[in-house]
Amino acid sequence: MKKVLFISSTGGHLSEMLELKDLFKQYDYHIITEKTKSNLSLQKEYPNKVNYLIYGTKDHMLTYPFKLIANCFKSLYFYIKIRPQVIVTTGAHTAGPMCCIGKIFGSKIIYIESFANIHTKTITGRLIYHFADLFIVQWKSMLKLYPKAVYGGWIYK
C-alpha cells in the first residue's frame, strides 16, 4: 500500500485537506498539521495517524522565524519516520518545508492551491509550483497564473 502524507496548516487549509478523507482509507496515510486546541481531536478520529508541528503565524514576526526553523527540523524527523512516497498538501507555510524535504528525497508532491484564492497566488503556491509533480487549482481563473496547473474543481463537496 502506498504511503501518503497529508500535510497542511491549521484552519481553512486543514479543513480543505480533510475533505480528502475518503482517500485516506485507500493508502497507508499520515496527517501532519499545526498543534492547536481546535484540532487536538484529530488524534481521536485518526488514531496513530496524526502528528503536529508548532503553530506559528507571520503576525508574530519576532517568534515566527524560530518556529519555522524548529518546524523544518521536526518536518525532517517526521519525513524520515514516515517515509512517504507521496505528499499531498493544501498549504500553507507549514507544508513548504515538508514539500522541499520530500522533493529532495524523491517523494511525489501534489499541491492543491487554496480555495480562498481566485485571482492571486499564495506564497507557498509560488514556491511549490516550480517543483510539484501535480499542481491543482480549484478555480479556472487560476490557470492564467499557473499555466502548468490542472483544474480540479472545488475540493468542497
Long-range contacts (C-beta under 8 A, 24 or more apart in sequence): 1-27, 1-28, 2-27, 2-28, 2-85, 2-86, 3-27, 3-28, 3-29, 3-30, 3-82, 3-83, 3-84, 3-85, 3-86, 4-28, 4-29, 4-30, 4-84, 4-85, 4-86, 4-87, 4-88, 5-29, 5-30, 5-31, 5-32, 5-78, 5-79, 5-82, 5-84, 5-86, 5-87, 5-88, 5-98, 5-102, 5-107, 6-30, 6-31, 6-32, 6-88, 6-89, 7-31, 7-32, 7-33, 7-87, 7-88, 7-89, 7-94, 7-95, 7-98, 7-99, 8-33, 8-89, 8-90, 8-91, 8-92, 8-94, 8-95, 9-33, 9-34, 9-91, 9-92, 9-93, 9-94, 9-95, 10-34, 10-36, 10-38, 10-39, 10-55, 10-94, 12-114, 12-115, 12-116, 13-90, 13-91, 13-92, 13-94, 13-95, 13-114, 14-39, 14-90, 16-90, 16-112, 16-114, 16-115, 16-155, 16-156, 17-88, 17-89, 17-90, 17-112, 19-155, 19-156, 19-157, 20-88, 20-155, 24-49, 27-86, 30-82, 30-84, 32-75, 32-78, 32-94, 32-98, 33-94, 34-94, 51-78, 53-94, 56-93, 58-93, 68-93, 68-97, 71-97, 72-97, 75-101, 76-101, 79-105, 86-110, 88-112, 89-128, 90-114, 90-155, 91-122, 91-124, 91-125, 92-122, 92-123, 92-124, 93-123, 93-124, 95-124, 95-128, 96-124, 96-127, 96-128, 99-128, 99-131, 99-132, 103-131, 108-133, 108-134, 109-133, 109-134, 110-134, 110-136, 111-135, 111-136, 112-136, 112-138, 112-152, 112-155, 113-137, 113-138, 113-142, 113-146, 113-149, 114-138, 115-139, 115-154, 115-155, 115-156, 117-142, 118-142, 119-145, 120-145, 121-145, 121-146
